[in-house]
Amino acid sequence: MVERGGSGVPGGRRKQRVSMADVAKAAGVSSQTVSRVSNGHPGVISSTREQVLAAMRELGYRPNSAARALRYGQFNTIGVILFSLSSTGNSRTVEAIATHAAAEGYAITLIPIDVPTQDNVLGAFTRMGELAVDAVVVIMEIHLLDAATVQLPPGVHVVVVDSDAGDRYGVVDTDQADGARKAVRHLLDLGHRTVWHVTGPEASFAGQRRTQAWRTVLEEAGRPVPPPLHGDWTAESGYAAGLALADDPGCTAVFAANDQMALGLLRAFHERGRSVPEDVSVVGFDDIPDAAFFVPPLTTVHQDFAEVGRRCVQGVLRQIRTHGGPRAGTDLVPTSLVVRNSTAAPR
């Protein structure tokens, strides 16, 4: 097939595009056989398949995936809508979704949203429709979907990550509350009288779940509940909280809502002469790869982002393959506590 015309090409001729018929002629087979090989059809003998693939490589043939998608009504692409790639949880979840989607023969299309509003969410779904995807994973770190006025378009294959919308959509998330409970109980079991807390952003679903669990464990144990210090997931906010806590000799244990804020705490305590864990114990949340190399190595709550991504992909594929809509309910991925050198019994 030869395409003609177009600016900037001598004689108005564009580069010739290799067609399926060209491949069939070179391989000595029918166009139907080339189509079957291109689509991975099992009913082609191995010698013929290799013959066709060799012709494709020699001619530089690339199957027209758009035409194939229109023919079969499937694009083998999963859209991912999210509000931020800067947070550890979001970036690692996207990475896991991409990995497991590729293992199933799917690509991902990513659309970030700067300002999380109803109009922007619907606009993102519109763009996803224009880009031709089979399903969408929405990574919601804030309570946007909890509001009754915010609805996803009907009939969309969708799974939501990190949200409190399990009554309307299928949600996959880390068990935030259980992870926080493990962190606080670990510090109490070591003999600390109470545990201070550096929170995540106020609007964050994960941050709120972790803070609520911290408070509940202390109350159920009959321990004092210190005023929480508010952070924003950054090491800088953890550093500021650490400077505020360093001068309080009664502070012997701190649970930070993520590892980056715990890193800031460690620096602040070091600068103020508070030794970790001899003077104060610190626990984080996430178990980022660098956590084992902090000074001291950080005790933290491990999130299985790979499993979160796998369950997201399996959730949308289940809907695609059964032609079903979103299944309401929340699928929680368990956490585990990784004990390292940043926690110890109080002096």
C-alpha positions, 0 to 999 in steps of 0.5 A: 500500500502506497500513501501519496501526498503530504508536505515536505516530501519530494514529489509528494510521495510518502514512505511506502507502508508495507501491507498484509498482502506484501507479507503474504506474497513474500511468505508465499501464503494467503493474507488470511494466514498472515492475519492469523499469525498477526493476531496470535491465532493458534491454528497455524502450524509452526513452520508456516508461522515462522515463515510469516514472521520472517517475512514480517521482519524482513519487510518491516511490517507492523500490524495495524493495531487500531484496525484490529481493535475496531474489528474485534472491539478490544484495544488491549489497553487499560487507562490509569487516571491519577492525581499525583505521581510524586507520592511513593504509593501512587508511583509504585502502584502505577509501576505494578499495574503496568507490569501486570498489565504487560504480563496479560498482553495489555498496555497502559495509558496514563492521564494525570489530573492536576486538580481533583474535581468532578469536571476534571475526573469526567474530562479524564474519562472523556479523554480515555474514551478518545484514546480507546481503552478497554477499562480504567483504573482510578487511583484516588488518594483523596475522598473525591469519590466519597462525595455523593455528587461525584460519579464515574460514567456509567457502563465503564469497566473500572477499579478504584485504588485508595478510596472509600467508595467500596459501596459503589465501585470495586476498590483495591487498597492496602489495609491501611488501618491494620498496618498502622495498628501493627506499628503502634502496637509494636511500640507499645509492646516494647514498653513505650508509654504512648506514641506520637504521630506525624500524619499524612495530608488531611485530605488523604484517605490513606493518611486518615485511615492511619491516623484513626488507627493510631488513635484507636489503639492508644485509646483501647490501651488506655494510653494518653493520646498526644496531639498529632503533628500534621505532615504532607508526605515529604521529608521536610514536613517530617523534619519540622515535626522532629524539631518540634518533638526533639525538645520534649523528653516525654517523647520516646516513640513516634509513628510517621505516616510514611517513610519519607517523613520518618527520614525527616524525623531521623535527621531532626533528632540527630541534629538535636542530639536525640539518639534513635532508638536509644532516646526515641524510637521511630516507625514509618509506613511504606517500606520504600527500598531505601528504608533499609539504608536509613541511619539507623535502618528504619522499622516500617510497615510494608505495603505490597504494591505489586499485589495491589497492582495485580488485583487492579489488573485482574479486577478490570480484566474480569469485567472485560472478559465477563462484560460486567460492570464494576463490582462494589466492595473493597479488596484489602491487601494485607501489610506486614511490619518490618522490624529494623534498628530504629525501634527499641525499648525505652531507657 
